[in-house]
Amino acid sequence: MINVGFNYLVSEGKEEQFLLKFREVLQLLKTSNSGMLDAKLYRSVDNPREFLIFTEWESLDAFRKFTSSREYKETVEYGKSVIEGRPRHIVLQRVED
């Protein structure tokens, strides 16, 4: 099992669009056999335009398969219209319980 953190700086005034797309993609992942087990959305207390999506995946292979999917590529393309700069992602593996 792995976790992936997706960090985004959303363009001013585009926060609601970002939230709507997050909900849409989350619903798609929950109803497909993507290998995603859970996802949580966090917002910075210091900057309401900064978001973190923290996901849990069955395996690194499942996550990589998702990132090569048409749906992921379409979401990335859409993201260019609501996100400032390049998103930061980190893939994590639990060391201890």
C-alpha positions as CSV (number, residue, x, y, z in Angstrom):
1,M,0.0,0.0,0.0
2,I,1.2,3.5,-0.8
3,N,0.0,7.1,-0.2
4,V,0.3,10.0,-2.6
5,G,0.0,13.6,-1.7
6,F,-1.0,16.0,-4.5
7,N,-0.2,19.7,-3.6
8,Y,-1.9,22.4,-5.6
9,L,-2.0,26.2,-5.6
10,V,-5.4,27.1,-7.1
11,S,-5.8,30.3,-9.1
12,E,-7.7,33.0,-7.3
13,G,-11.4,32.7,-7.9
14,K,-11.1,29.2,-9.2
15,E,-11.4,27.4,-5.8
16,E,-15.0,26.3,-6.4
17,Q,-14.2,24.9,-9.9
18,F,-11.3,22.9,-8.3
19,L,-13.6,21.5,-5.6
20,L,-16.1,20.4,-8.2
21,K,-13.5,18.7,-10.3
22,F,-12.1,17.0,-7.2
23,R,-15.5,15.6,-6.3
24,E,-16.1,14.4,-9.9
25,V,-12.7,12.6,-10.1
26,L,-13.2,11.1,-6.6
27,Q,-16.6,9.7,-7.6
28,L,-15.1,8.2,-10.8
29,L,-12.2,6.6,-8.8
30,K,-14.6,5.2,-6.2
31,T,-16.8,3.6,-8.8
32,S,-14.0,2.2,-11.0
33,N,-11.5,-0.5,-10.3
34,S,-8.7,2.0,-10.0
35,G,-6.9,0.7,-7.0
36,M,-7.5,3.9,-5.0
37,L,-8.7,3.0,-1.5
38,D,-9.3,6.4,0.0
39,A,-8.8,10.2,-0.7
40,K,-9.1,13.2,1.6
41,L,-9.0,16.8,0.7
42,Y,-7.2,19.4,2.9
43,R,-7.0,23.2,2.6
44,S,-4.2,25.3,4.1
45,V,-5.2,27.3,7.1
46,D,-2.6,30.0,6.0
47,N,-3.6,30.2,2.4
48,P,-7.1,29.2,1.3
49,R,-5.9,28.7,-2.3
50,E,-3.5,25.9,-1.3
51,F,-4.9,22.3,-1.3
52,L,-3.6,18.9,-0.5
53,I,-5.3,15.7,-1.8
54,F,-4.0,12.8,0.3
55,T,-4.7,9.4,-1.3
56,E,-4.2,5.8,-0.4
57,W,-3.6,3.2,-3.1
58,E,-3.5,-0.6,-3.2
59,S,0.0,-0.5,-4.7
60,L,2.4,1.6,-6.6
61,D,1.5,-0.2,-9.8
62,A,-2.2,0.7,-9.3
63,F,-1.2,4.4,-8.9
64,R,1.0,4.3,-12.0
65,K,-1.8,2.7,-14.0
66,F,-4.1,5.5,-12.9
67,T,-1.5,8.2,-14.0
68,S,-1.3,6.7,-17.4
69,S,-5.1,6.6,-17.9
70,R,-7.1,8.8,-20.2
71,E,-9.1,10.2,-17.2
72,Y,-6.0,11.3,-15.4
73,K,-4.6,13.0,-18.5
74,E,-7.9,14.8,-19.1
75,T,-7.9,16.0,-15.4
76,V,-4.3,17.2,-15.7
77,E,-5.2,19.2,-18.9
78,Y,-8.2,20.7,-17.1
79,G,-6.1,21.5,-14.1
80,K,-4.0,23.9,-16.2
81,S,-7.1,26.2,-16.3
82,V,-7.5,26.4,-12.5
83,I,-4.0,25.8,-11.0
84,E,-1.1,28.1,-10.7
85,G,2.3,26.7,-11.6
86,R,3.2,23.1,-11.5
87,P,1.6,20.8,-8.9
88,R,3.8,19.0,-6.5
89,H,3.3,15.3,-5.8
90,I,4.9,13.0,-3.4
91,V,4.6,9.2,-3.2
92,L,5.0,7.7,0.3
93,Q,5.3,4.3,1.7
94,R,4.5,3.6,5.4
95,V,7.5,2.7,7.5
96,E,5.8,1.9,10.8
97,D,2.2,1.6,12.1
